[in-house]
Amino acid sequence: MNEKELSRKDVENIYYKVRCYYEVKAKLYEDILNFDTPYMYNYICKDYIYDIRLSAWNNLDILKAQCTTIIQSETHQPFDYTLWETIASFDKYEYWFIRYKKLKSDGKLDFIEKYNK
C-alpha cells in the first residue's frame, strides 16, 4: 500500500481528529456569536458587537475551509460530507474538548499544524 492508499479506518481516523480540532476551535467562535448580555449592549457600541460577530462568522468559515483542505490533503480523496457529519454526531462539546486535550498532548494533532502556517 503506497502513501496515497489509506484504509477506510485510516480515513475515518483523520476525519475524527480534524473534526475534534474543528469542534474545539469552532466553539470559541460560537461563544462570540452567542455572547448576548446586557453588559455588552450597555458598555460596548452595537456596531462593534456586529464587527466582532462578523469576524467570528468569517473565522468559522475559514476554519471549515481549512478542515476540508486538511482532510483532502491528508487522505488524497475528495471531502466526504456524509462522513464529516456522521462523525459530528458522535459526541457533545465536553467530550470533544476532553478528546482534543488528549490527542493534542499525545501529539496526534501535530499534522494539522503544517496547515496553520
MOPAC internal coordinates of N, CA, C and O (Angstrom, degrees):
PM7 1SCF
backbone

  N    0.0000 0     0.00 0     0.00 0    0    0    0
  C    1.4495 1     0.00 0     0.00 0    1    0    0
  C    1.5314 1   108.65 1     0.00 0    2    1    0
  O    1.2310 1   120.18 1   -57.82 1    3    2    1
  N    1.3461 1   117.26 1   122.18 1    3    2    1
  C    1.4568 1   118.33 1   178.17 1    5    3    2
  C    1.5290 1   109.78 1   -83.32 1    6    5    3
  O    1.2310 1   121.15 1    -2.91 1    7    6    5
  N    1.3622 1   115.40 1   177.09 1    7    6    5
  C    1.4536 1   119.51 1  -172.65 1    9    7    6
  C    1.5248 1   113.61 1   -66.24 1   10    9    7
  O    1.2310 1   119.84 1   161.49 1   11   10    9
  N    1.3183 1   117.92 1   -18.51 1   11   10    9
  C    1.4574 1   120.50 1   179.93 1   13   11   10
  C    1.5173 1   112.66 1   -88.33 1   14   13   11
  O    1.2310 1   119.70 1   168.57 1   15   14   13
  N    1.3037 1   118.17 1   -11.43 1   15   14   13
  C    1.4541 1   121.97 1  -179.27 1   17   15   14
  C    1.5238 1   109.64 1  -102.41 1   18   17   15
  O    1.2310 1   121.49 1   -80.60 1   19   18   17
  N    1.3214 1   114.76 1    99.40 1   19   18   17
  C    1.4585 1   120.31 1   179.74 1   21   19   18
  C    1.5253 1   109.82 1  -102.32 1   22   21   19
  O    1.2310 1   121.02 1   -32.58 1   23   22   21
  N    1.3124 1   115.65 1   147.42 1   23   22   21
  C    1.4569 1   119.08 1   174.94 1   25   23   22
  C    1.5231 1   109.25 1   -71.61 1   26   25   23
  O    1.2310 1   120.78 1   -16.80 1   27   26   25
  N    1.3089 1   116.12 1   163.20 1   27   26   25
  C    1.4725 1   120.81 1   177.91 1   29   27   26
  C    1.5292 1   110.11 1   -58.33 1   30   29   27
  O    1.2310 1   120.48 1   141.21 1   31   30   29
  N    1.3187 1   116.68 1   -38.79 1   31   30   29
  C    1.4642 1   121.04 1   179.39 1   33   31   30
  C    1.5362 1   110.89 1   -64.38 1   34   33   31
  O    1.2310 1   120.23 1   138.75 1   35   34   33
  N    1.3249 1   117.16 1   -41.25 1   35   34   33
  C    1.4689 1   121.39 1   177.74 1   37   35   34
  C    1.5254 1   110.83 1   -61.94 1   38   37   35
  O    1.2310 1   120.92 1   136.44 1   39   38   37
  N    1.3255 1   115.85 1   -43.56 1   39   38   37
  C    1.4667 1   120.89 1   179.10 1   41   39   38
  C    1.5304 1   109.70 1   -63.15 1   42   41   39
  O    1.2310 1   120.31 1   133.25 1   43   42   41
  N    1.3239 1   117.02 1   -46.75 1   43   42   41
  C    1.4632 1   120.39 1   179.08 1   45   43   42
  C    1.5203 1   111.38 1   -61.48 1   46   45   43
  O    1.2310 1   120.46 1   144.39 1   47   46   45
  N    1.3101 1   116.73 1   -35.61 1   47   46   45
  C    1.4623 1   121.57 1   178.47 1   49   47   46
  C    1.5385 1   111.01 1   -64.95 1   50   49   47
  O    1.2310 1   120.51 1   138.36 1   51   50   49
  N    1.3102 1   116.62 1   -41.64 1   51   50   49
  C    1.4694 1   120.72 1   177.32 1   53   51   50
  C    1.5198 1   109.90 1   -64.67 1   54   53   51
  O    1.2310 1   120.39 1   133.94 1   55   54   53
  N    1.3196 1   116.86 1   -46.06 1   55   54   53
  C    1.4651 1   120.41 1   177.67 1   57   55   54
  C    1.5264 1   110.57 1   -58.53 1   58   57   55
  O    1.2310 1   120.64 1   137.16 1   59   58   57
  N    1.3142 1   116.39 1   -42.84 1   59   58   57
  C    1.4700 1   120.24 1  -178.75 1   61   59   58
  C    1.5302 1   110.73 1   -62.61 1   62   61   59
  O    1.2310 1   120.23 1   133.53 1   63   62   61
  N    1.3125 1   117.16 1   -46.47 1   63   62   61
  C    1.4682 1   120.46 1  -178.78 1   65   63   62
  C    1.5280 1   111.35 1   -63.97 1   66   65   63
  O    1.2310 1   120.72 1   136.14 1   67   66   65
  N    1.3164 1   116.23 1   -43.86 1   67   66   65
  C    1.4637 1   119.33 1  -179.61 1   69   67   66
  C    1.5238 1   109.82 1   -69.17 1   70   69   67
  O    1.2310 1   120.05 1   143.26 1   71   70   69
  N    1.3268 1   117.51 1   -36.74 1   71   70   69
  C    1.4712 1   119.80 1   177.57 1   73   71   70
  C    1.5226 1   110.01 1   -65.39 1   74   73   71
  O    1.2310 1   119.72 1   141.45 1   75   74   73
  N    1.2944 1   118.14 1   -38.55 1   75   74   73
  C    1.4569 1   122.48 1   177.02 1   77   75   74
  C    1.5281 1   109.61 1   -60.87 1   78   77   75
  O    1.2310 1   120.75 1   132.19 1   79   78   77
  N    1.3214 1   116.17 1   -47.81 1   79   78   77
  C    1.4562 1   122.04 1   176.70 1   81   79   78
  C    1.5313 1   109.87 1   -57.24 1   82   81   79
  O    1.2310 1   120.96 1   132.32 1   83   82   81
  N    1.3223 1   115.76 1   -47.68 1   83   82   81
  C    1.4663 1   121.08 1  -178.93 1   85   83   82
  C    1.5268 1   111.66 1   -60.69 1   86   85   83
  O    1.2310 1   120.00 1   133.15 1   87   86   85
  N    1.3127 1   117.61 1   -46.85 1   87   86   85
  C    1.4718 1   121.38 1  -176.35 1   89   87   86
  C    1.5239 1   111.52 1   -59.64 1   90   89   87
  O    1.2310 1   120.46 1   137.45 1   91   90   89
  N    1.3113 1   116.73 1   -42.55 1   91   90   89
  C    1.4662 1   120.18 1  -178.94 1   93   91   90
  C    1.5240 1   110.70 1   -71.13 1   94   93   91
  O    1.2310 1   120.09 1   134.22 1   95   94   93
  N    1.3171 1   117.43 1   -45.78 1   95   94   93
  C    1.4676 1   120.18 1  -179.67 1   97   95   94
  C    1.5312 1   111.45 1   -67.20 1   98   97   95
  O    1.2310 1   120.20 1   139.40 1   99   98   97
  N    1.3156 1   117.23 1   -40.60 1   99   98   97
  C    1.4660 1   121.11 1  -179.36 1  101   99   98
  C    1.5230 1   111.48 1   -65.18 1  102  101   99
  O    1.2310 1   120.43 1   148.43 1  103  102  101
  N    1.3194 1   116.78 1   -31.57 1  103  102  101
  C    1.4673 1   120.42 1   179.33 1  105  103  102
  C    1.5277 1   110.42 1   -59.72 1  106  105  103
  O    1.2310 1   120.03 1   143.86 1  107  106  105
  N    1.3070 1   117.54 1   -36.14 1  107  106  105
  C    1.4657 1   120.92 1   177.79 1  109  107  106
  C    1.5170 1   110.90 1   -60.60 1  110  109  107
  O    1.2310 1   120.42 1   135.43 1  111  110  109
  N    1.3271 1   116.81 1   -44.57 1  111  110  109
  C    1.4556 1   121.26 1  -179.86 1  113  111  110
  C    1.5303 1   110.75 1   -70.21 1  114  113  111
  O    1.2310 1   120.28 1   141.33 1  115  114  113
  N    1.3092 1   117.07 1   -38.67 1  115  114  113
  C    1.4627 1   120.49 1   179.09 1  117  115  114
  C    1.5233 1   111.10 1   -64.96 1  118  117  115
  O    1.2310 1   120.58 1   144.30 1  119  118  117
  N    1.3165 1   116.50 1   -35.70 1  119  118  117
  C    1.4620 1   119.63 1   176.75 1  121  119  118
  C    1.5229 1   110.93 1   -61.41 1  122  121  119
  O    1.2310 1   120.62 1   141.19 1  123  122  121
  N    1.3237 1   116.42 1   -38.81 1  123  122  121
  C    1.4664 1   120.56 1   177.58 1  125  123  122
  C    1.5281 1   109.67 1   -66.78 1  126  125  123
  O    1.2310 1   120.71 1   135.97 1  127  126  125
  N    1.3211 1   116.25 1   -44.03 1  127  126  125
  C    1.4664 1   120.17 1  -178.09 1  129  127  126
  C    1.5209 1   112.03 1   -64.02 1  130  129  127
  O    1.2310 1   120.12 1   148.69 1  131  130  129
  N    1.3048 1   117.37 1   -31.31 1  131  130  129
  C    1.4613 1   121.91 1  -176.01 1  133  131  130
  C    1.5197 1   113.39 1   -99.09 1  134  133  131
  O    1.2310 1   120.34 1  -169.19 1  135  134  133
  N    1.3203 1   116.96 1    10.81 1  135  134  133
  C    1.4624 1   120.25 1  -175.89 1  137  135  134
  C    1.5200 1   110.21 1   -83.01 1  138  137  135
  O    1.2310 1   120.93 1   -97.10 1  139  138  137
  N    1.3270 1   115.82 1    82.90 1  139  138  137
  C    1.4611 1   122.51 1   178.02 1  141  139  138
  C    1.5200 1   108.84 1  -112.68 1  142  141  139
  O    1.2310 1   120.88 1   -79.38 1  143  142  141
  N    1.2863 1   115.92 1   100.62 1  143  142  141
  C    1.4537 1   119.79 1   175.14 1  145  143  142
  C    1.5204 1   108.52 1  -132.29 1  146  145  143
  O    1.2310 1   120.10 1   -25.54 1  147  146  145
  N    1.3197 1   117.41 1   154.46 1  147  146  145
  C    1.4668 1   119.26 1   176.38 1  149  147  146
  C    1.5246 1   111.53 1   -57.18 1  150  149  147
  O    1.2310 1   120.42 1   147.17 1  151  150  149
  N    1.3200 1   116.80 1   -32.83 1  151  150  149
  C    1.4672 1   120.33 1   178.49 1  153  151  150
  C    1.5165 1   110.80 1   -56.56 1  154  153  151
  O    1.2310 1   121.35 1   133.04 1  155  154  153
  N    1.3104 1   115.02 1   -46.96 1  155  154  153
  C    1.4628 1   119.04 1  -178.67 1  157  155  154
  C    1.5217 1   110.78 1   -59.08 1  158  157  155
  O    1.2310 1   120.58 1   134.48 1  159  158  157
  N    1.3175 1   116.50 1   -45.52 1  159  158  157
  C    1.4625 1   119.82 1  -176.14 1  161  159  158
  C    1.5216 1   112.58 1   -76.21 1  162  161  159
  O    1.2310 1   120.00 1   150.95 1  163  162  161
  N    1.3091 1   117.60 1   -29.05 1  163  162  161
  C    1.4643 1   120.61 1  -178.62 1  165  163  162
  C    1.5193 1   112.91 1   -80.29 1  166  165  163
  O    1.2310 1   120.15 1   148.96 1  167  166  165
  N    1.3185 1   117.31 1   -31.04 1  167  166  165
  C    1.4617 1   120.10 1  -171.70 1  169  167  166
  C    1.5248 1   115.51 1  -115.96 1  170  169  167
  O    1.2310 1   120.53 1   170.23 1  171  170  169
  N    1.3016 1   116.59 1    -9.77 1  171  170  169
  C    1.4649 1   119.49 1  -178.92 1  173  171  170
  C    1.5214 1   108.23 1  -127.63 1  174  173  171
  O    1.2310 1   120.98 1   -43.12 1  175  174  173
  N    1.2971 1   115.73 1   136.88 1  175  174  173
  C    1.4584 1   122.25 1  -179.39 1  177  175  174
  C    1.5286 1   110.94 1   -56.04 1  178  177  175
  O    1.2310 1   120.76 1   -43.99 1  179  178  177
  N    1.3379 1   116.14 1   136.01 1  179  178  177
  C    1.4678 1   119.87 1  -179.46 1  181  179  178
  C    1.5240 1   111.93 1   -61.03 1  182  181  179
  O    1.2310 1   120.20 1   147.17 1  183  182  181
  N    1.3361 1   117.23 1   -32.83 1  183  182  181
  C    1.4682 1   119.26 1   177.47 1  185  183  182
  C    1.5220 1   110.98 1   -64.66 1  186  185  183
  O    1.2310 1   120.66 1   143.60 1  187  186  185
  N    1.3157 1   116.34 1   -36.40 1  187  186  185
  C    1.4578 1   120.90 1   178.46 1  189  187  186
  C    1.5258 1   109.87 1   -65.17 1  190  189  187
  O    1.2310 1   120.50 1   138.61 1  191  190  189
  N    1.3211 1   116.64 1   -41.39 1  191  190  189
  C    1.4663 1   120.70 1   177.83 1  193  191  190
  C    1.5296 1   109.56 1   -61.51 1  194  193  191
  O    1.2310 1   120.84 1   137.36 1  195  194  193
  N    1.3208 1   115.99 1   -42.64 1  195  194  193
  C    1.4633 1   120.18 1   177.43 1  197  195  194
  C    1.5333 1   110.21 1   -59.37 1  198  197  195
  O    1.2310 1   120.29 1   135.81 1  199  198  197
  N    1.3203 1   117.05 1   -44.19 1  199  198  197
  C    1.4607 1   121.22 1   179.06 1  201  199  198
  C    1.5240 1   111.82 1   -62.03 1  202  201  199
  O    1.2310 1   120.70 1   139.45 1  203  202  201
  N    1.3233 1   116.27 1   -40.55 1  203  202  201
  C    1.4689 1   120.51 1   178.06 1  205  203  202
  C    1.5178 1   109.81 1   -62.58 1  206  205  203
  O    1.2310 1   120.62 1   134.75 1  207  206  205
  N    1.3160 1   116.42 1   -45.25 1  207  206  205
  C    1.4652 1   120.36 1  -178.97 1  209  207  206
  C    1.5220 1   111.16 1   -66.45 1  210  209  207
  O    1.2310 1   120.48 1   138.87 1  211  210  209
  N    1.3162 1   116.69 1   -41.13 1  211  210  209
  C    1.4602 1   120.13 1   178.09 1  213  211  210
  C    1.5242 1   109.79 1   -60.72 1  214  213  211
  O    1.2310 1   120.34 1   137.04 1  215  214  213
  N    1.3054 1   116.96 1   -42.96 1  215  214  213
  C    1.4555 1   121.79 1   177.31 1  217  215  214
  C    1.5231 1   110.62 1   -61.52 1  218  217  215
  O    1.2310 1   120.36 1   137.12 1  219  218  217
  N    1.3222 1   116.91 1   -42.88 1  219  218  217
  C    1.4661 1   120.55 1   179.42 1  221  219  218
  C    1.5247 1   110.67 1   -63.31 1  222  221  219
  O    1.2310 1   119.98 1   137.58 1  223  222  221
  N    1.3216 1   117.65 1   -42.42 1  223  222  221
  C    1.4747 1   120.47 1   177.66 1  225  223  222
  C    1.5216 1   110.47 1   -62.05 1  226  225  223
  O    1.2310 1   120.70 1   135.18 1  227  226  225
  N    1.3165 1   116.27 1   -44.82 1  227  226  225
  C    1.4635 1   119.70 1   178.88 1  229  227  226
  C    1.5195 1   111.33 1   -61.59 1  230  229  227
  O    1.2310 1   120.38 1   136.81 1  231  230  229
  N    1.3199 1   116.88 1   -43.19 1  231  230  229
  C    1.4644 1   120.79 1   179.23 1  233  231  230
  C    1.5232 1   111.19 1   -64.64 1  234  233  231
  O    1.2310 1   120.46 1   142.76 1  235  234  233
  N    1.3229 1   116.73 1   -37.24 1  235  234  233
  C    1.4576 1   120.39 1   178.04 1  237  235  234
  C    1.5281 1   110.34 1   -65.13 1  238  237  235
  O    1.2310 1   120.44 1   138.85 1  239  238  237
  N    1.3323 1   116.76 1   -41.15 1  239  238  237
  C    1.4664 1   120.37 1   176.36 1  241  239  238
  C    1.5200 1   111.35 1   -63.77 1  242  241  239
  O    1.2310 1   120.50 1   138.26 1  243  242  241
  N    1.3216 1   116.66 1   -41.74 1  243  242  241
  C    1.4624 1   121.39 1   177.68 1  245  243  242
  C    1.5244 1   110.19 1   -62.14 1  246  245  243
  O    1.2310 1   120.59 1   137.72 1  247  246  245
  N    1.3231 1   116.49 1   -42.28 1  247  246  245
  C    1.4594 1   121.19 1   179.39 1  249  247  246
  C    1.5212 1   110.69 1   -61.91 1  250  249  247
  O    1.2310 1   120.15 1   135.85 1  251  250  249
  N    1.3322 1   117.32 1   -44.15 1  251  250  249
  C    1.4699 1   120.36 1   178.25 1  253  251  250
  C    1.5280 1   110.47 1   -61.01 1  254  253  251
  O    1.2310 1   120.69 1   135.06 1  255  254  253
  N    1.3190 1   116.29 1   -44.94 1  255  254  253
  C    1.4631 1   120.06 1   179.41 1  257  255  254
  C    1.5268 1   110.66 1   -63.91 1  258  257  255
  O    1.2310 1   120.65 1   139.23 1  259  258  257
  N    1.3310 1   116.37 1   -40.77 1  259  258  257
  C    1.4604 1   120.92 1   179.53 1  261  259  258
  C    1.5289 1   110.16 1   -62.00 1  262  261  259
  O    1.2310 1   120.27 1   135.56 1  263  262  261
  N    1.3128 1   117.09 1   -44.44 1  263  262  261
  C    1.4680 1   120.54 1  -179.08 1  265  263  262
  C    1.5264 1   111.18 1   -64.31 1  266  265  263
  O    1.2310 1   120.67 1   141.01 1  267  266  265
  N    1.3194 1   116.32 1   -38.99 1  267  266  265
  C    1.4637 1   120.66 1   176.54 1  269  267  266
  C    1.5259 1   110.24 1   -61.09 1  270  269  267
  O    1.2310 1   120.70 1   134.56 1  271  270  269
  N    1.3132 1   116.27 1   -45.44 1  271  270  269
  C    1.4648 1   121.41 1   179.39 1  273  271  270
  C    1.5252 1   111.30 1   -62.90 1  274  273  271
  O    1.2310 1   120.56 1   135.44 1  275  274  273
  N    1.3183 1   116.54 1   -44.56 1  275  274  273
  C    1.4711 1   120.73 1   179.67 1  277  275  274
  C    1.5231 1   110.17 1   -58.70 1  278  277  275
  O    1.2310 1   120.60 1   131.69 1  279  278  277
  N    1.3161 1   116.46 1   -48.31 1  279  278  277
  C    1.4618 1   120.49 1  -177.35 1  281  279  278
  C    1.5237 1   110.89 1   -63.39 1  282  281  279
  O    1.2310 1   120.39 1   134.64 1  283  282  281
  N    1.3258 1   116.86 1   -45.36 1  283  282  281
  C    1.4622 1   119.33 1  -179.87 1  285  283  282
  C    1.5302 1   111.26 1   -63.39 1  286  285  283
  O    1.2310 1   120.61 1   140.84 1  287  286  285
  N    1.3178 1   116.44 1   -39.16 1  287  286  285
  C    1.4690 1   119.89 1   179.74 1  289  287  286
  C    1.5197 1   111.83 1   -69.18 1  290  289  287
  O    1.2310 1   120.53 1   139.32 1  291  290  289
  N    1.3110 1   116.60 1   -40.68 1  291  290  289
  C    1.4709 1   120.20 1  -176.71 1  293  291  290
  C    1.5280 1   113.09 1   -76.70 1  294  293  291
  O    1.2310 1   120.17 1   147.67 1  295  294  293
  N    1.3360 1   117.29 1   -32.33 1  295  294  293
  C    1.4648 1   119.99 1  -177.67 1  297  295  294
  C    1.5231 1   112.95 1   -96.58 1  298  297  295
  O    1.2310 1   120.65 1   163.51 1  299  298  297
  N    1.3448 1   116.37 1   -16.49 1  299  298  297
  C    1.4666 1   121.55 1  -176.08 1  301  299  298
  C    1.5329 1   110.92 1    58.02 1  302  301  299
  O    1.2310 1   121.67 1  -143.79 1  303  302  301
  N    1.3389 1   114.40 1    36.21 1  303  302  301
  C    1.4650 1   121.76 1  -179.87 1  305  303  302
  C    1.5227 1   108.96 1  -137.58 1  306  305  303
  O    1.2310 1   120.53 1   -19.87 1  307  306  305
  N    1.3369 1   116.59 1   160.13 1  307  306  305
  C    1.4679 1   118.77 1   173.61 1  309  307  306
  C    1.5330 1   109.90 1   -63.58 1  310  309  307
  O    1.2310 1   121.16 1   -27.47 1  311  310  309
  N    1.3042 1   115.38 1   152.53 1  311  310  309
  C    1.4617 1   121.03 1   179.88 1  313  311  310
  C    1.5288 1   109.42 1   -66.09 1  314  313  311
  O    1.2310 1   120.57 1   -48.54 1  315  314  313
  N    1.3182 1   116.52 1   131.46 1  315  314  313
  C    1.4684 1   123.30 1  -178.83 1  317  315  314
  C    1.5325 1   108.83 1  -103.30 1  318  317  315
  O    1.2310 1   120.39 1   -82.59 1  319  318  317
  N    1.3353 1   116.86 1    97.41 1  319  318  317
  C    1.4646 1   121.34 1  -177.51 1  321  319  318
  C    1.5210 1   112.17 1   -62.44 1  322  321  319
  O    1.2310 1   120.57 1   145.78 1  323  322  321
  N    1.3262 1   116.52 1   -34.22 1  323  322  321
  C    1.4602 1   119.91 1   179.62 1  325  323  322
  C    1.5220 1   110.46 1   -64.76 1  326  325  323
  O    1.2310 1   120.16 1   134.65 1  327  326  325
  N    1.3152 1   117.30 1   -45.35 1  327  326  325
  C    1.4642 1   120.63 1   178.14 1  329  327  326
  C    1.5284 1   110.42 1   -63.77 1  330  329  327
  O    1.2310 1   120.14 1   137.55 1  331  330  329
  N    1.3317 1   117.33 1   -42.45 1  331  330  329
  C    1.4705 1   122.32 1   178.67 1  333  331  330
  C    1.5296 1   110.39 1   -57.27 1  334  333  331
  O    1.2310 1   120.42 1   133.93 1  335  334  333
  N    1.3214 1   116.80 1   -46.07 1  335  334  333
  C    1.4635 1   121.09 1  -178.80 1  337  335  334
  C    1.5291 1   111.44 1   -72.89 1  338  337  335
  O    1.2310 1   120.06 1   145.68 1  339  338  337
  N    1.3102 1   117.48 1   -34.32 1  339  338  337
  C    1.4653 1   120.72 1   177.66 1  341  339  338
  C    1.5235 1   110.32 1   -63.27 1  342  341  339
  O    1.2310 1   120.60 1   136.22 1  343  342  341
  N    1.3070 1   116.45 1   -43.78 1  343  342  341
  C    1.4623 1   120.90 1   178.72 1  345  343  342
  C    1.5275 1   110.36 1   -65.35 1  346  345  343
  O    1.2310 1   120.51 1   145.00 1  347  346  345
  N    1.3202 1   116.63 1   -35.00 1  347  346  345
  C    1.4664 1   120.88 1  -179.71 1  349  347  346
  C    1.5188 1   111.57 1   -62.63 1  350  349  347
  O    1.2310 1   120.16 1   151.77 1  351  350  349
  N    1.3053 1   117.29 1   -28.23 1  351  350  349
  C    1.4597 1   120.36 1  -176.68 1  353  351  350
  C    1.5341 1   112.85 1   -81.27 1  354  353  351
  O    1.2310 1   120.11 1   176.44 1  355  354  353
  N    1.3238 1   117.39 1    -3.56 1  355  354  353
  C    1.4549 1   120.92 1  -177.05 1  357  355  354
  C    1.5241 1   113.92 1   -63.37 1  358  357  355
  O    1.2310 1   120.50 1   131.75 1  359  358  357
  N    1.3103 1   116.64 1   -48.25 1  359  358  357
  C    1.4532 1   118.71 1  -165.89 1  361  359  358
  C    1.5204 1   113.26 1  -143.47 1  362  361  359
  O    1.2310 1   121.74 1   -16.17 1  363  362  361
  N    1.3099 1   114.28 1   163.83 1  363  362  361
  C    1.4610 1   122.58 1   173.73 1  365  363  362
  C    1.5291 1   108.51 1   -84.81 1  366  365  363
  O    1.2310 1   121.42 1   -12.06 1  367  366  365
  N    1.3257 1   114.90 1   167.94 1  367  366  365
  C    1.4608 1   120.08 1  -176.84 1  369  367  366
  C    1.5224 1   112.21 1   -55.73 1  370  369  367
  O    1.2310 1   119.41 1   138.27 1  371  370  369
  N    1.3252 1   118.73 1   -41.73 1  371  370  369
  C    1.4694 1   120.84 1  -176.63 1  373  371  370
  C    1.5323 1   110.58 1   -58.13 1  374  373  371
  O    1.2310 1   120.77 1   139.80 1  375  374  373
  N    1.3217 1   116.14 1   -40.20 1  375  374  373
  C    1.4589 1   119.45 1   179.00 1  377  375  374
  C    1.5273 1   110.26 1   -68.32 1  378  377  375
  O    1.2310 1   120.94 1   137.27 1  379  378  377
  N    1.3495 1   115.81 1   -42.73 1  379  378  377
  C    1.4580 1   118.78 1   179.34 1  381  379  378
  C    1.5151 1   110.50 1   -58.46 1  382  381  379
  O    1.2310 1   120.25 1   139.26 1  383  382  381
  N    1.3262 1   117.13 1   -40.74 1  383  382  381
  C    1.4549 1   121.33 1  -179.14 1  385  383  382
  C    1.5288 1   110.74 1   -64.18 1  386  385  383
  O    1.2310 1   119.91 1   136.59 1  387  386  385
  N    1.3103 1   117.77 1   -43.41 1  387  386  385
  C    1.4696 1   122.41 1   178.15 1  389  387  386
  C    1.5321 1   109.81 1   -62.74 1  390  389  387
  O    1.2310 1   120.67 1   133.12 1  391  390  389
  N    1.3343 1   116.32 1   -46.88 1  391  390  389
  C    1.4601 1   120.53 1   179.55 1  393  391  390
  C    1.5312 1   110.94 1   -63.38 1  394  393  391
  O    1.2310 1   120.48 1   140.03 1  395  394  393
  N    1.3441 1   116.70 1   -39.97 1  395  394  393
  C    1.4572 1   121.27 1   179.19 1  397  395  394
  C    1.5237 1   110.38 1   -59.73 1  398  397  395
  O    1.2310 1   120.56 1   131.58 1  399  398  397
  N    1.3171 1   116.54 1   -48.42 1  399  398  397
  C    1.4693 1   120.37 1  -179.94 1  401  399  398
  C    1.5255 1   110.81 1   -59.47 1  402  401  399
  O    1.2310 1   120.36 1   138.49 1  403  402  401
  N    1.3142 1   116.93 1   -41.51 1  403  402  401
  C    1.4664 1   121.44 1  -179.43 1  405  403  402
  C    1.5332 1   110.66 1   -67.62 1  406  405  403
  O    1.2310 1   120.63 1   130.73 1  407  406  405
  N    1.3299 1   116.39 1   -49.27 1  407  406  405
  C    1.4596 1   120.18 1   179.54 1  409  407  406
  C    1.5246 1   111.26 1   -61.78 1  410  409  407
  O    1.2310 1   120.54 1   139.12 1  411  410  409
  N    1.3231 1   116.57 1   -40.88 1  411  410  409
  C    1.4610 1   121.73 1   179.79 1  413  411  410
  C    1.5301 1   110.45 1   -64.18 1  414  413  411
  O    1.2310 1   120.46 1   133.00 1  415  414  413
  N    1.3280 1   116.74 1   -47.00 1  415  414  413
  C    1.4689 1   119.88 1  -178.47 1  417  415  414
  C    1.5285 1   112.22 1   -67.13 1  418  417  415
  O    1.2310 1   120.32 1   152.71 1  419  418  417
  N    1.3322 1   117.00 1   -27.29 1  419  418  417
  C    1.4655 1   121.02 1   178.03 1  421  419  418
  C    1.5349 1   112.51 1   -85.07 1  422  421  419
  O    1.2310 1   120.64 1   178.15 1  423  422  421
  N    1.3354 1   116.37 1    -1.85 1  423  422  421
  C    1.4610 1   120.26 1   179.76 1  425  423  422
  C    1.5184 1   114.31 1    77.96 1  426  425  423
  O    1.2310 1   120.32 1  -168.00 1  427  426  425
  N    1.3314 1   117.00 1    12.00 1  427  426  425
  C    1.4575 1   120.35 1  -175.98 1  429  427  426
  C    1.5244 1   113.73 1   -82.45 1  430  429  427
  O    1.2310 1   120.50 1   176.32 1  431  430  429
  N    1.3227 1   116.65 1    -3.68 1  431  430  429
  C    1.4654 1   120.68 1   175.29 1  433  431  430
  C    1.5305 1   110.90 1  -109.15 1  434  433  431
  O    1.2310 1   120.41 1  -174.55 1  435  434  433
  N    1.3060 1   116.83 1     5.45 1  435  434  433
  C    1.4649 1   120.99 1  -177.47 1  437  435  434
  C    1.5253 1   112.47 1   -59.12 1  438  437  435
  O    1.2310 1   119.94 1   147.91 1  439  438  437
  N    1.3245 1   117.73 1   -32.09 1  439  438  437
  C    1.4605 1   120.32 1  -178.44 1  441  439  438
  C    1.5317 1   111.20 1   -62.34 1  442  441  439
  O    1.2310 1   119.48 1   156.29 1  443  442  441
  N    1.3083 1   118.60 1   -23.71 1  443  442  441
  C    1.4611 1   122.32 1  -179.22 1  445  443  442
  C    1.5246 1   110.60 1   -71.32 1  446  445  443
  O    1.2310 1   120.45 1   149.69 1  447  446  445
  N    1.3232 1   116.75 1   -30.31 1  447  446  445
  C    1.4659 1   120.53 1  -176.04 1  449  447  446
  C    1.5206 1   113.79 1   -59.03 1  450  449  447
  O    1.2310 1   120.09 1   147.27 1  451  450  449
  N    1.3231 1   117.44 1   -32.73 1  451  450  449
  C    1.4632 1   118.92 1  -179.90 1  453  451  450
  C    1.5208 1   112.17 1   -65.24 1  454  453  451
  O    1.2310 1   119.97 1   162.32 1  455  454  453
  N    1.3315 1   117.67 1   -17.68 1  455  454  453
  C    1.4636 1   122.15 1   177.63 1  457  455  454
  C    1.5317 1   112.61 1   -92.13 1  458  457  455
  O    1.2310 1   120.48 1   172.70 1  459  458  457
  N    1.3144 1   116.68 1    -7.30 1  459  458  457
  C    1.4706 1   122.11 1  -178.25 1  461  459  458
  C    1.5044 1   112.96 1   -94.71 1  462  461  459
  O    1.2310 1   119.74 1  -171.16 1  463  462  461
  N    1.2913 1   118.10 1     8.84 1  463  462  461
  C    1.4653 1   120.85 1  -176.54 1  465  463  462
  C    1.5045 1   111.61 1   -95.16 1  466  465  463
  O    1.2310 1   120.10 1   180.00 1  467  466  465

